[in-house]
């Protein structure tokens, strides 16, 4: 079963393979919005990307307006990258209404094996260590897989906003 690790440039090839499987779809928790897959094929650019992901957890790191500090983690199973998870340290307006504290994605070839549920369970104590007593998670109204992952981890449904189901999970 996959474990959460700090992003590591040694997983370059596996990360590229896993990310390519998404065929350009948005990957929750990946932190790659400002990086093209083409430029990330260069190992030096990929190393800078990994460094930026790690540094984003630090409050003093410069980030785009409206962005909050975020801890990025990768799901790795036996040395293979299977997904990403991100913990936003605080909620801004967008995160409160649609994004939540924790976002995750699993590469298509590794889905339906429990990786997301385990990663979310493993992330809850990390969120607690960041001072977050209750985490907000969201998923699209029609995403039964993510809804099941959240509910399996104790998610309590609050409401739906803009097509996003909103759940709260205690971190204690």
FIBA-695290 format. One record per residue (C-alpha): residue number from 0; z, y, x; residue in three letters. Coordinates in nm, 2 decimals. Layout:
// FIBA-695290
{atom NUM; {Z; Y; X}; "Ala"},
...
//
This chain:
// FIBA-695290
{atom 0; {0.00; 0.00; 0.00}; "Unk"},
{atom 1; {-0.08; 0.35; 0.12}; "Unk"},
{atom 2; {0.17; 0.57; 0.29}; "Unk"},
{atom 3; {0.18; 0.95; 0.30}; "Unk"},
{atom 4; {0.12; 1.10; 0.65}; "Unk"},
{atom 5; {0.07; 1.44; 0.80}; "Unk"},
{atom 6; {-0.31; 1.51; 0.83}; "Unk"},
{atom 7; {-0.43; 1.37; 1.16}; "Unk"},
{atom 8; {-0.76; 1.43; 1.34}; "Unk"},
{atom 9; {-0.77; 1.07; 1.45}; "Unk"},
{atom 10; {-0.88; 0.98; 1.09}; "Unk"},
{atom 11; {-1.19; 1.19; 1.12}; "Unk"},
{atom 12; {-1.44; 0.91; 1.04}; "Unk"},
{atom 13; {-1.24; 0.76; 0.76}; "Unk"},
{atom 14; {-1.17; 1.10; 0.61}; "Unk"},
{atom 15; {-1.55; 1.18; 0.61}; "Unk"},
{atom 16; {-1.63; 0.84; 0.45}; "Unk"},
{atom 17; {-1.37; 0.89; 0.18}; "Unk"},
{atom 18; {-1.46; 1.24; 0.11}; "Unk"},
{atom 19; {-1.83; 1.16; 0.09}; "Unk"},
{atom 20; {-1.76; 0.91; -0.18}; "Unk"},
{atom 21; {-1.66; 1.20; -0.41}; "Unk"},
{atom 22; {-2.02; 1.32; -0.40}; "Unk"},
{atom 23; {-1.92; 1.69; -0.39}; "Unk"},
{atom 24; {-1.66; 1.67; -0.68}; "Unk"},
{atom 25; {-1.35; 1.88; -0.64}; "Unk"},
{atom 26; {-1.08; 1.69; -0.46}; "Unk"},
{atom 27; {-0.73; 1.79; -0.58}; "Unk"},
{atom 28; {-0.48; 1.81; -0.30}; "Unk"},
{atom 29; {-0.75; 1.81; -0.02}; "Unk"},
{atom 30; {-0.73; 2.17; 0.09}; "Unk"},
{atom 31; {-1.10; 2.16; 0.19}; "Unk"},
{atom 32; {-1.23; 2.43; -0.05}; "Unk"},
{atom 33; {-1.32; 2.67; 0.23}; "Unk"},
{atom 34; {-1.48; 2.40; 0.45}; "Unk"},
{atom 35; {-1.82; 2.24; 0.41}; "Unk"},
{atom 36; {-1.85; 1.87; 0.45}; "Unk"},
{atom 37; {-2.14; 1.93; 0.69}; "Unk"},
{atom 38; {-1.93; 2.15; 0.92}; "Unk"},
{atom 39; {-1.64; 1.91; 0.91}; "Unk"},
{atom 40; {-1.86; 1.64; 1.07}; "Unk"},
{atom 41; {-1.80; 1.82; 1.40}; "Unk"},
{atom 42; {-1.48; 1.68; 1.55}; "Unk"},
{atom 43; {-1.38; 2.02; 1.68}; "Unk"},
{atom 44; {-1.42; 2.19; 1.34}; "Unk"},
{atom 45; {-1.23; 1.89; 1.18}; "Unk"},
{atom 46; {-0.94; 1.94; 1.43}; "Unk"},
{atom 47; {-0.92; 2.31; 1.33}; "Unk"},
{atom 48; {-0.93; 2.20; 0.96}; "Unk"},
{atom 49; {-0.64; 1.96; 1.02}; "Unk"},
{atom 50; {-0.45; 2.23; 1.21}; "Unk"},
{atom 51; {-0.50; 2.47; 0.92}; "Unk"},
{atom 52; {-0.37; 2.21; 0.67}; "Unk"},
{atom 53; {-0.06; 2.15; 0.87}; "Unk"},
{atom 54; {0.01; 2.52; 0.93}; "Unk"},
{atom 55; {-0.03; 2.60; 0.56}; "Unk"},
{atom 56; {0.32; 2.46; 0.50}; "Unk"},
{atom 57; {0.47; 2.75; 0.71}; "Unk"},
{atom 58; {0.57; 3.06; 0.51}; "Unk"},
{atom 59; {0.44; 3.29; 0.78}; "Unk"},
{atom 60; {0.09; 3.15; 0.79}; "Unk"},
{atom 61; {-0.17; 3.39; 0.66}; "Unk"},
{atom 62; {-0.35; 3.27; 0.35}; "Unk"},
{atom 63; {-0.58; 3.42; 0.09}; "Unk"},
{atom 64; {-0.43; 3.65; -0.17}; "Unk"},
{atom 65; {-0.27; 3.46; -0.46}; "Unk"},
{atom 66; {-0.23; 3.14; -0.25}; "Unk"},
{atom 67; {0.12; 2.99; -0.19}; "Unk"},
{atom 68; {0.25; 2.78; 0.10}; "Unk"},
{atom 69; {0.15; 2.42; 0.06}; "Unk"},
{atom 70; {0.23; 2.09; 0.23}; "Unk"},
{atom 71; {-0.08; 1.88; 0.27}; "Unk"},
{atom 72; {-0.05; 1.50; 0.31}; "Unk"},
{atom 73; {-0.29; 1.21; 0.34}; "Unk"},
{atom 74; {-0.27; 0.87; 0.18}; "Unk"},
{atom 75; {-0.35; 0.61; 0.44}; "Unk"},
{atom 76; {-0.36; 0.24; 0.39}; "Unk"},
{atom 77; {-0.39; 0.03; 0.71}; "Unk"},
{atom 78; {-0.55; 0.31; 0.91}; "Unk"},
{atom 79; {-0.79; 0.40; 0.63}; "Unk"},
{atom 80; {-0.79; 0.73; 0.46}; "Unk"},
{atom 81; {-0.76; 0.67; 0.08}; "Unk"},
{atom 82; {-0.66; 1.01; -0.06}; "Unk"},
{atom 83; {-0.50; 1.35; -0.04}; "Unk"},
{atom 84; {-0.18; 1.50; -0.19}; "Unk"},
{atom 85; {-0.06; 1.86; -0.18}; "Unk"},
{atom 86; {0.27; 2.01; -0.27}; "Unk"},
{atom 87; {0.27; 2.38; -0.35}; "Unk"},
{atom 88; {0.60; 2.53; -0.25}; "Unk"},
{atom 89; {0.61; 2.77; -0.55}; "Unk"},
{atom 90; {0.42; 2.84; -0.87}; "Unk"},
{atom 91; {0.20; 3.14; -0.92}; "Unk"},
{atom 92; {0.04; 3.22; -1.25}; "Unk"},
{atom 93; {-0.25; 2.98; -1.21}; "Unk"},
{atom 94; {-0.03; 2.70; -1.08}; "Unk"},
{atom 95; {0.22; 2.75; -1.37}; "Unk"},
{atom 96; {-0.05; 2.73; -1.63}; "Unk"},
{atom 97; {-0.31; 2.49; -1.49}; "Unk"},
{atom 98; {-0.25; 2.36; -1.13}; "Unk"},
{atom 99; {0.11; 2.25; -1.10}; "Unk"},
{atom 100; {0.32; 2.19; -0.79}; "Unk"},
{atom 101; {0.15; 1.86; -0.69}; "Unk"},
{atom 102; {-0.22; 1.77; -0.68}; "Unk"},
{atom 103; {-0.37; 1.45; -0.56}; "Unk"},
{atom 104; {-0.70; 1.26; -0.54}; "Unk"},
{atom 105; {-0.79; 0.91; -0.44}; "Unk"},
{atom 106; {-1.13; 0.81; -0.30}; "Unk"},
{atom 107; {-1.33; 0.63; -0.56}; "Unk"},
{atom 108; {-1.34; 0.29; -0.38}; "Unk"},
{atom 109; {-0.95; 0.29; -0.36}; "Unk"},
{atom 110; {-0.88; 0.39; -0.72}; "Unk"},
{atom 111; {-0.68; 0.17; -0.97}; "Unk"},
{atom 112; {-0.47; 0.02; -0.70}; "Unk"},
{atom 113; {-0.15; 0.22; -0.74}; "Unk"},
{atom 114; {-0.21; 0.46; -0.45}; "Unk"},
{atom 115; {-0.17; 0.77; -0.66}; "Unk"},
{atom 116; {0.15; 0.65; -0.83}; "Unk"},
{atom 117; {0.31; 0.55; -0.50}; "Unk"},
{atom 118; {0.20; 0.87; -0.33}; "Unk"},
{atom 119; {0.35; 1.08; -0.62}; "Unk"},
{atom 120; {0.68; 0.88; -0.60}; "Unk"},
{atom 121; {0.69; 0.93; -0.22}; "Unk"},
{atom 122; {0.62; 1.31; -0.27}; "Unk"},
{atom 123; {0.91; 1.38; -0.51}; "Unk"},
{atom 124; {1.18; 1.36; -0.24}; "Unk"},
{atom 125; {0.97; 1.58; -0.01}; "Unk"},
{atom 126; {0.94; 1.84; -0.29}; "Unk"},
{atom 127; {1.32; 1.82; -0.34}; "Unk"},
{atom 128; {1.36; 1.88; 0.04}; "Unk"},
{atom 129; {1.15; 2.20; -0.01}; "Unk"},
{atom 130; {1.40; 2.32; -0.28}; "Unk"},
{atom 131; {1.19; 2.23; -0.58}; "Unk"},
{atom 132; {1.43; 2.07; -0.84}; "Unk"},
{atom 133; {1.15; 2.01; -1.10}; "Unk"},
{atom 134; {0.79; 1.97; -1.02}; "Unk"},
{atom 135; {0.51; 2.06; -1.25}; "Unk"},
{atom 136; {0.21; 1.83; -1.26}; "Unk"},
{atom 137; {-0.11; 1.88; -1.47}; "Unk"},
{atom 138; {-0.41; 1.67; -1.55}; "Unk"},
{atom 139; {-0.72; 1.71; -1.76}; "Unk"},
{atom 140; {-0.66; 1.62; -2.12}; "Unk"},
{atom 141; {-0.90; 1.33; -2.10}; "Unk"},
{atom 142; {-0.78; 1.19; -1.76}; "Unk"},
{atom 143; {-0.60; 0.88; -1.87}; "Unk"},
{atom 144; {-0.55; 0.75; -1.51}; "Unk"},
{atom 145; {-0.37; 1.07; -1.39}; "Unk"},
{atom 146; {-0.17; 1.09; -1.72}; "Unk"},
{atom 147; {-0.05; 0.73; -1.65}; "Unk"},
{atom 148; {0.04; 0.81; -1.29}; "Unk"},
{atom 149; {0.25; 1.11; -1.40}; "Unk"},
{atom 150; {0.42; 0.93; -1.68}; "Unk"},
{atom 151; {0.49; 0.63; -1.46}; "Unk"},
{atom 152; {0.68; 0.87; -1.23}; "Unk"},
{atom 153; {0.89; 1.01; -1.51}; "Unk"},
{atom 154; {0.67; 1.30; -1.62}; "Unk"},
{atom 155; {0.79; 1.46; -1.94}; "Unk"},
{atom 156; {0.50; 1.62; -2.14}; "Unk"},
{atom 157; {0.56; 1.98; -2.22}; "Unk"},
{atom 158; {0.23; 2.12; -2.36}; "Unk"},
{atom 159; {-0.15; 2.16; -2.31}; "Unk"},
{atom 160; {-0.30; 2.48; -2.18}; "Unk"},
{atom 161; {-0.67; 2.54; -2.12}; "Unk"},
{atom 162; {-0.74; 2.17; -2.15}; "Unk"},
{atom 163; {-0.46; 2.07; -1.90}; "Unk"},
{atom 164; {-0.17; 1.86; -2.00}; "Unk"},
{atom 165; {0.15; 1.99; -1.83}; "Unk"},
{atom 166; {0.43; 1.75; -1.73}; "Unk"},
{atom 167; {0.77; 1.81; -1.55}; "Unk"},
{atom 168; {0.94; 1.56; -1.33}; "Unk"},
{atom 169; {1.29; 1.60; -1.19}; "Unk"},
{atom 170; {1.31; 1.55; -0.81}; "Unk"},
{atom 171; {1.67; 1.43; -0.80}; "Unk"},
//
